[in-house]
Every structure is written in structure tokens, then in C-alpha cells.
Amino acid sequence: MIFDKLLRKMEDGGTIRDRDVVCRCKGVRAGQVRACIRQGNTTLEALQEKLGVMSDCGFCEYKIRRLLEEEQAEISNG
């Protein structure tokens, strides 16, 4: 339901807001992922270790990858 809407929004190129839940299994929001990336956790493995994302069902991997790419682009553009 809600996650289907979020996935559709992301596929349409919509933004993922900090308050959006990106990992349902662990209850992790996009803002938490972004903050973790900004603290130097710049690999999927590091995010999985720190936040527990992608460790249960794996449905969030697409969203986590997208957030990681967006944050890395933001950091590069400085």
C-alpha cells in the first residue's frame, strides 16, 4: 500500500523525503540513511551493518541504492 505508492513515486522520478520509511522491516527512514551516508558510510555493506537495512526481505535495496547514489552525487557536487 504505502510502499507501493513510494516505489511508484520513486520510479516516476519523485523525491524521497527524509520522513519516508525506506526499510519497512527495520523501520528506517530516508533521513536516517542520508545521515549515515554523510557520516562516511558510503557502501551498501556499511549501511546494512549500521542500520540493518537490506537484512530481512531485501525489498528496500532499490531505495537504499538510490539514496546512496543521490548522496554521493551531492557530495561530489559539493
Steps between C-alpha positions, in 0.01 A plus 500: 500500500715785628815335372342443161425873486858584602645264241278646228599851605867407482459333162335817375809696605339645812710592798530286807430716804700460820189385686421224247552148632739326262555176695176369635653201679727719714291819498781705348416836346677668208639772727675238712658348190614840375651589837683167514643558152615850597681346797718304258302180448515509123450136406195276508682271739574783742138615495383145558736463797413836658123513435402138440346585163485231229544230762150350510282502189730709275214702349668824607822442306381707202416792727824477695703488177316805372562697819866402493537614140323829570713574806824412322404732213419774753837451672684506163326820396592641836 
